[in-house]
Amino acid sequence: MMQSPYPLEHELQMRYYGDDHPGIGGKLRSSPEDFVVEEIPKPFTGSGPYLICTVTRRSWEHQHAIQEIAKRLGISRKRIGWAGTKDRNAVATHYISLYKVEEDQVRALSFKDMAVEPVNQHQFGLSLGDLEGNRFVISIRGCERENLASLPGITETVQAGIPNYFGLQRFGAQKPVTHRVGSAILRGEYREAVDIYIGDPFPNEDEEVKTARAAFRETGDAKEALYALPVRLGFERAMLDYLSKHEGDHKGALKALPPKLLTMFVSAWQSYLFNAAISDRFDRGLPLHEPEAGDTLVYLNGRSDRATEKNLPTARQHIKRGRAMIAAFMPGGSSISNPGPMEEYMLRLSEEAGIGSGAFREAAGYLECAFDGSIRPIVLRTEIHAETESDTARLTFTLPPGHYATSVCREFMKSDPISLV
C-alpha cells in the first residue's frame, strides 16, 4: 500500500494504491482498439415490447450515441434503456432496449464507427446494473521496460484485492467535475452547478474552450458563451441556449441536460464519499481485508452481516478464505440504521459540505429519480491474465457491474491519471 503522488487522484479521494510495487507506466488507449470491452448480459425473456440490440461503437461518447440513435429512429430518448455506460475512447459492445421499435427500423440505421444490431425481445426495459458483468482486453503501451518485472507481483495483488474506487471516468474523464456539480445540486445551489459544468476549464482543453468557459464564469453571459463554445460541446450549449431564452433560470437550465446525465451528477457525489471512506481506512492504518467493529460484511451468496467486537475473529477467517468482503453503504435518501465507521465518516463529510440528511430526497423530487444509496464492497478483485510484448502489457479480465477497469489498470501503471483517459 502506498499513496498516490497525483493531486487529481487526491481531489477525487483515490489516494492510495493496493501495493507498493513500482508501476509499469505506459499509456492507456493509444488507440480505441487498445481498450476492448464487451458486456455480459443477463438472460432475456425472448418476447415482450422491448427490442434488445447490441451496440458496437468506436470512439462514441455514451450519451451522444444514445442521442443519435434516438434521433435516427425518430423516438424519444426515454424509450431507450441500457444496463451500463461505456468509455468513449474504446471499442465497446453493449446492449440497449428499444420500446416498441421494429427490427427493420434498426436494420435500416447506418452510422460511422457504430453498428446497432437486433438480437432479442424482452419483457422489460434495461436499466443500470441489468448485466452480469463486462469482459476486457486492454493494452498498455510504452511501458517502462525495467518495471515490467513488477507485472507478476501486481497481478497477484489485483487477484487478492485492491481498493474498489470509482474510477476517473465516473467523475468525467475529460473534465472530472461531476461530483462537484452533484454537491451543488444537493445544496440547491443551481447557479453554482451550472457555473461549474459550463465555466470550469480543464488543463487538456483547447485554449478557445478555456477562454470561453472563463468568460462565462466572469460575466454569466449565456448568449456570448453560446457563440464562443464549439458545437461539439452539445450539453453545455443546450444549457446556454435555455439560459439565453430564460435568463436566470439555472434550475431549468440543468433540466436541458439528458435526465440520466443529471442523475449521474448526484450519484457522483455518492461515489466521491465512497472513495473518501476507503482512503480514510488507509489513513487510519487499516488494510482492505481487516474488518473493524461496525463494518458490513457481504458474502458470496448475497447475505450480509455486521462485524462486532465479538465476531471479529470469525469475520477475519471468512474474509481470509474469500467467503466475504467488507462493504460500505453509500448515503442517500434512505436513512442508515446503526451506521458503521465508514458510513459515519461519509455522513460527516457530506454534512461538512453543507448537504443535510434530506438533500437526497429533495434532489430525488427535482430529478425524478430515487437516490436511496447502495451497498458496495470496498475491495475489487478479479482473475487476470497479464502478458508482455516488447514495451506493451496486455491485460485480460472480467469485472462485475459497477466496477472500473481503469481501477485495475491504475494499479499496474501507477502513473498520471490523465494517461488513463
Disulfide bonds with the S-S distance in Angstrom:
none
